[in-house]
């Protein structure tokens, strides 16, 4: 993406090694907002993106969308990580979505490959991603669902470009085995 961006637009990358994802995203957002960005693009280390992802997503933001992402497959099943929410912070269920149906309005998705207008962080107040116990439902939503629930309460629509398809890297476990070399004595 950086090589593709050369000469087209300025792309800055902010990273963190913070161990709590909700705090990390809040810290990165605060830092990004200090640079007065035109767009904020969230990318995840375990996903693969087409090189023109920032350009495609920024065009949607320029068309008036505040939050838009591509389609990420589940790391195991390959099913789209797109959800319907029950209530502002209630449970989420997978939304039936087909590939290549264009731009669709959704309730929630993962946070990798998602571009946001900085206006999102002016409309909502910090903390934006902090996971908070839902007393009414008796659970704590994940960081992504917490964020999208906050968006829903603030009246911010979420969009998915089903023509922009990402890859999700799955890693398998390799277990250690005993190494007992056989000794041949002649």
C-alpha positions as CSV (number, residue, x, y, z in Angstrom):
1,X,0.0,0.0,0.0
2,X,2.9,2.4,0.8
3,X,4.5,1.8,-2.6
4,X,1.2,2.2,-4.4
5,X,0.5,5.5,-2.5
6,X,3.8,7.2,-3.7
7,X,2.9,10.3,-5.7
8,X,-0.9,9.7,-5.2
9,X,-1.4,10.7,-1.6
10,X,0.5,11.0,1.7
11,X,0.2,7.8,3.8
12,X,1.4,7.8,7.4
13,X,1.5,4.7,9.5
14,X,1.1,4.7,13.3
15,X,1.6,1.6,15.3
16,X,1.5,0.6,18.9
17,X,2.7,-2.3,21.1
18,X,0.0,-1.8,23.7
19,X,-1.4,-5.1,24.9
20,X,-5.0,-4.1,25.3
21,X,-6.7,-3.7,22.0
22,X,-9.3,-1.2,23.1
23,X,-6.8,1.1,24.9
24,X,-4.4,0.7,21.9
25,X,-7.0,1.9,19.5
26,X,-8.0,4.8,21.7
27,X,-4.3,5.8,22.0
28,X,-3.8,5.5,18.2
29,X,-6.9,7.6,17.5
30,X,-5.8,10.3,19.9
31,X,-2.3,10.4,18.2
32,X,-3.8,10.3,14.7
33,X,-6.1,13.2,15.5
34,X,-3.1,15.3,16.5
35,X,-1.9,15.1,12.9
36,X,-5.2,16.5,11.5
37,X,-5.8,13.6,9.0
38,X,-8.2,13.5,6.1
39,X,-8.8,9.8,6.7
40,X,-8.0,7.1,9.3
41,X,-7.4,3.6,8.0
42,X,-7.3,0.7,10.4
43,X,-5.3,-2.3,9.2
44,X,-4.7,-5.6,11.0
45,X,-1.4,-7.6,10.9
46,X,-3.3,-10.8,10.1
47,X,-5.0,-9.6,7.0
48,X,-4.0,-9.1,3.4
49,X,-5.3,-6.1,1.5
50,X,-5.3,-5.1,-2.2
51,X,-2.7,-2.4,-2.8
52,X,-5.4,0.2,-3.8
53,X,-7.4,-0.3,-0.6
54,X,-6.8,3.2,0.8
55,X,-7.8,4.8,-2.5
56,X,-11.0,2.8,-2.9
57,X,-12.0,3.5,0.7
58,X,-11.2,7.2,0.6
59,X,-13.4,7.6,-2.4
60,X,-16.3,6.2,-0.3
61,X,-15.4,8.7,2.5
62,X,-15.3,11.5,-0.1
63,X,-18.8,10.4,-1.2
64,X,-20.1,11.1,2.3
65,X,-19.7,7.8,4.2
66,X,-18.2,8.2,7.7
67,X,-17.1,4.6,8.1
68,X,-16.5,2.0,5.4
69,X,-14.5,-1.2,5.1
70,X,-13.9,-4.1,2.8
71,X,-15.1,-7.6,3.2
72,X,-13.0,-9.7,5.5
73,X,-13.4,-13.5,5.7
74,X,-13.5,-15.3,9.0
75,X,-10.1,-16.8,9.7
76,X,-11.5,-20.3,9.9
77,X,-14.8,-20.6,7.9
78,X,-14.2,-17.9,5.3
79,X,-17.6,-16.5,5.9
80,X,-17.8,-12.7,5.8
81,X,-17.2,-11.0,9.1
82,X,-20.3,-8.8,8.8
83,X,-23.0,-8.6,11.6
84,X,-26.4,-7.4,12.6
85,X,-26.6,-5.9,16.1
86,X,-29.6,-6.4,18.4
87,X,-29.8,-3.1,20.3
88,X,-27.0,-0.5,20.6
89,X,-24.7,-2.9,22.5
90,X,-26.6,-6.1,22.3
91,X,-25.5,-9.4,20.8
92,X,-24.4,-9.6,17.2
93,X,-25.4,-12.2,14.6
94,X,-23.7,-12.9,11.3
95,X,-25.4,-11.0,8.5
96,X,-26.1,-12.9,5.3
97,X,-23.8,-11.2,2.7
98,X,-22.8,-12.1,-0.8
99,X,-19.6,-11.2,-2.5
100,X,-19.7,-8.5,-5.1
101,X,-23.0,-6.9,-4.2
102,X,-21.4,-3.4,-4.0
103,X,-21.7,-1.1,-1.0
104,X,-24.1,-2.2,1.7
105,X,-25.1,-0.7,5.0
106,X,-24.4,-3.0,8.0
107,X,-24.3,-2.9,11.8
108,X,-20.8,-4.2,12.5
109,X,-17.7,-5.9,11.1
110,X,-14.2,-6.5,12.1
111,X,-11.9,-3.4,12.4
112,X,-9.2,-4.4,9.9
113,X,-9.4,-2.7,6.5
114,X,-11.8,0.0,7.8
115,X,-11.5,3.6,6.9
116,X,-13.1,6.4,8.9
117,X,-13.6,10.1,8.5
118,X,-12.0,11.9,11.4
119,X,-15.5,13.4,12.0
120,X,-16.4,10.1,13.6
121,X,-14.1,10.9,16.5
122,X,-15.5,14.4,16.8
123,X,-19.1,13.2,16.9
124,X,-18.4,10.6,19.5
125,X,-16.4,11.4,22.6
126,X,-13.4,9.4,23.9
127,X,-13.1,6.6,24.9
128,X,-14.2,5.3,21.5
129,X,-13.2,1.7,21.7
130,X,-13.1,1.0,25.5
131,X,-14.9,-2.3,26.3
132,X,-17.5,-1.7,29.0
133,X,-19.6,-4.3,30.8
134,X,-23.2,-4.3,29.5
135,X,-25.2,-4.6,32.7
136,X,-28.5,-5.0,30.9
137,X,-27.4,-7.9,28.7
138,X,-24.8,-9.4,31.2
139,X,-21.8,-9.5,29.0
140,X,-18.9,-7.4,27.7
141,X,-18.9,-6.8,23.9
142,X,-15.6,-7.2,22.1
143,X,-13.7,-4.0,21.2
144,X,-15.0,-3.9,17.6
145,X,-18.7,-4.5,18.7
146,X,-18.3,-1.9,21.5
147,X,-17.1,0.6,18.9
148,X,-19.9,-0.1,16.4
149,X,-22.4,0.0,19.3
150,X,-21.1,3.5,20.2
151,X,-21.5,4.4,16.5
152,X,-25.1,3.2,16.5
153,X,-25.9,5.2,19.6
154,X,-24.3,8.3,17.9
155,X,-26.3,7.7,14.6
156,X,-23.2,6.9,12.5
157,X,-23.8,4.5,9.7
158,X,-21.4,1.6,8.9
159,X,-20.8,0.5,5.3
160,X,-19.1,-2.5,3.7
161,X,-17.8,-2.6,0.1
162,X,-18.4,-6.2,-0.8
163,X,-16.4,-5.7,-4.0
164,X,-13.3,-5.0,-1.9
165,X,-12.3,-8.4,-0.6
166,X,-9.5,-8.9,1.9
167,X,-7.6,-12.1,2.9
168,X,-7.4,-13.3,6.5
169,X,-4.2,-15.1,7.5
170,X,-4.8,-18.3,9.5
171,X,-2.0,-19.8,11.5
172,X,-2.0,-23.4,12.7
173,X,-0.3,-24.9,15.7
174,X,2.8,-27.0,15.3
175,X,3.4,-29.0,18.4
176,X,6.8,-30.0,19.7
177,X,7.9,-33.6,19.5
178,X,10.6,-35.6,21.3
179,X,13.8,-35.7,19.4
180,X,15.3,-39.1,20.2
181,X,17.8,-39.9,17.5
182,X,18.3,-43.6,16.7
183,X,21.8,-44.8,17.3
184,X,23.0,-47.6,15.1
185,X,25.8,-49.6,16.7
186,X,27.5,-52.0,14.3
